[in-house]
Amino acid sequence: MIGHMLRSSWKIALFAVLGAFASPVNAQLLDAAALDSVRIFRSLERAMLDPDHVFRLDLSDQKLKEVPDLRRFKNLNALDLSHNRLRTLPTWIAELPHLQELRVSRNKLMEFPEGICRLSHLKRLDLSRNALTGLPKCMGGLKELTSLDLWDNDLMDFPAQIAGMEALRFLDLRNIQFEIPEMERIDGLFPRAKVYFSQPCNCGAQP
């Protein structure tokens, strides 16, 4: 009896030690295969019932004018806010440290939400079909970003510092009017990426 109790106590102590060394970051940051296979929560109410098991949250097409507070979803890896009425994103977006995918297409953003620059594990960012006029220099700190969709915005400012996104492999800049020299400059910032442009406008050219 005493031996059994000692063995049980030893096992409990061992699990406690192993738990102390376990990394919550590694446990919460899913690899691509795991992220593709987890459940997608499409109801905020249902997600609130089990926040620790919410890895993907889809709040698209809900006529949102502001983003509800999602900071309780500490394991959130993918967030879809597409097709809403958002004019900005909250600064606390930076407090979702495991976010790897963020989709905010088809909204009304005019300024790039700089909190996104602090999402160090962000890999895919979709801001297509907004009204963005420029990009911040801090985007160069998105070292893991591989895909950036900016299709159909009003971009005029494209700072050289964003070349720091060295992992970038896909950049969509279609339906944005750039002069040919600017297109060549942007293309040169990302030698490893496939950059998509629309045909340059020759509207001012003389016949």
Stockholm file with secondary structure:
# STOCKHOLM 1.0

chainA/1-207         MIGHMLRSSWKIALFAVLGAFASPVNAQLLDAAALDSVRIFRSLERAMLDPDHVFRLDLSDQKLKEVPDLRRFKNLNALDLSHNRLRTLPTWIAELPHLQELRVSRNKLMEFPEGICRLSHLKRLDLSRNALTGLPKCMGGLKELTSLDLWDNDLMDFPAQIAGMEALRFLDLRNIQFEIPEMERIDGLFPRAKVYFSQPCNCGAQP
#=GR chainA/1-207 SS CHHHHHHHHHHHHHHHHHHHHCCHHHHHSCCHHHHHHSCEECCHHHHHHSGGGCCEEECCSSCCSSCCCCTTCTTCCEEECCSSCCSCCCGGGGGCTTCCEEECCSSCCCSCCGGGGGCTTCCEEECCSSCCCBCCGGGGGCTTCCEEECCSCCCCBCCGGGGGCTTCCEEEETTCCCCHHHHHHHHHHCTTSEEEECCCCCTTCCC
#=GC SS_cons         CHHHHHHHHHHHHHHHHHHHHCCHHHHHSCCHHHHHHSCEECCHHHHHHSGGGCCEEECCSSCCSSCCCCTTCTTCCEEECCSSCCSCCCGGGGGCTTCCEEECCSSCCCSCCGGGGGCTTCCEEECCSSCCCBCCGGGGGCTTCCEEECCSCCCCBCCGGGGGCTTCCEEEETTCCCCHHHHHHHHHHCTTSEEEECCCCCTTCCC
//
